[in-house]
Amino acid sequence: MSAVQANQATSDNFPRVLCASGRSAEIPESADVYGWLVGSWELEVLHYAGIDVSSQNIKGEAHFNWVLEGRAIQDVWIMPRSSDRKPDGIHKNNMYGTTLRVWDPTIQAWRIRWIDPVSGYEESQTGRKVGNEIVQVGARSDGTATRWRFTEITPHSFHWIGEVLEPDGKTWKLIGEFRASRIRQP
């Protein structure tokens, strides 16, 4: 097999070895707070980078799937949506990143890592179900506390809110907000 053929075989196998058909039995059903997200979603972008962009009618998309033998949920968030992206697109209001959420039984929570190569932004958080919401808390590399929440959750929609803790240590400032509508289930 040539190097080109070997590379093609690896490329063809990658989705198969990454993606999983469902949750691993190692994750208790009661701890499966992200599995309902599997599928594709259209995003209405309301706030981004701390700015109200609701009047700009920016649309995005998000895709979620079980990965790593069902031990994690991975997503891709894209803004503007794929059909509206241009090769020479500016970096303002531009996102194409991924989140990996891995169940950690030692802390009974999900360890989360977000990476957006467009902006160079990375974040680590811990996620849990809190009442009717999913709450992820962490900190930016500069130490600023962050909170990301999935609220108003239904099988076909959710409201995502991203916040940073102000220097007063009490006030949460809105920096990101999306309304999501399901466009495809697995």
Secondary structure, 3 states (H helix, E strand, C coil): CCHHHHHHHHHHHHHHHHECCCCCCCCCHHHCCCHHHCEEEEEEEEEECCEECHHHCCEEEEEEEEECCCCEEEEEEEECCHHHCCCCCCCCCCEEEEEEEEEECCCCEEEEEEEECCCCEEEEEEEEEECCEEEEEEECCCCCEEEEEEEEEECCEEEEEEEEECCCCCCEEEEEEEEEEEEECC
